[in-house]
């Protein structure tokens, strides 16, 4: 439970809060109430929790969840609901680039599971605990759009979705990227946008939004990068980010997430860029028929993992 005796009126749920954008967003959200920190490493969650509770009126609680495991994601949502807090907003920020492949707890492609299936299962399980008007944000990526120039220049070829079953097997539409992990990442992040657009239509009582945080060098997005590349990204590229179009910094992106969640609004299904301005998604995921199919197939796949008893 929150560590401070004062009891803020609202709680803010954020996944992936132990580093980079997520950590910065958590610190920003601490100014608005209790922060519910959701991640897989309890030790690192506790570090951020201590950092928040050291702030004036800071309150935080840690909830363990491995988003590569659907059961763990659902269990975390129910654990949050059991806290009895009034949830002011949810930031689905957990995710990352996988360049070595691998399988999830359910035997599915690790990137597709971590970036899409887990967050989707978590969000759907959390919906009953959210009051009308609650904002639910997903950190997404413009690399899902095959017409986005900075993405194609980096080697991405947009989302390569065939079906949820195919994605779970690590299979992608032909004509994709030559870079390992790029198609999986782009397709899974396209799933986040499909989630936002579809749930905005299905659940009008809540506010769903997507945020492209910009290219943030040194955020730990790719845990598989070499130490040299991580050093270059963090020490050389990151300081240049504010001066380059489409780039950002963890602090700037984290602040934007907090602003989007805490600023009153009635909009839903909104997609914003790294500056907080409206952004256009790919033609494919903007099509309600496609995004609806993506989510229907996601639900059918997740139905293979029965809910836990009790």
C-alpha angles and dihedrals in degrees: 000000000000112000098219123080092224113087116216116210095240141034127214121211119210129174123207094024102151100088146005119001094356094055092048091048091050091053091049093048090052087077089064103047143292115351117216105207114205121189145118101255112069093190093056091043089055090053092057090041090056091047091054097044089053088064121090106279090354117165129179141160128194125224120184118226134158105205091199085069115066093200091052091050093051092045091053091053091053091046090054091048090052091058088075094221124148102246113219097184146337127230115195099200104142117112143087151186117283117201099168100052123220141159133271127233088273092048094256129133105290097225094047091047097046098042101037119005097047096045091045093051090046093050096047091049090050097050096088089058095054122095121225112284095024112148119232115193131192123198102224138171134239090218087091088075113083089200096055104109101207089051096049090045087058092053102265121134099192130256112334099197119168101158138319090258091052092047090050087056091049094251120143137184114275120262095049134139124307089219118095113247097012097104092046092050096045093046095047092048088049084058089059090056091046087053093052095046095044097044089047087061096040101041108036093165090074132053117239122191141170128213128197100204094196127240106316111188114207098021095124091247089140107044089178095064117115119261089248093054091046090052092049092048095049102036103032110020100037096061089054095051099093090058098051127079115248091014128109142163131248091249094051093045092045091051090051092052090052091048093050092051098044101039112093113244141150097211123114134182088033122156118199134186130226090283094050093253124132113276133194119236123213117292088244100057091036087065107094090212092057097042090045091052091047091055096041089054090045090056092047090052093047090050086072086071105065120215114261117257119254 
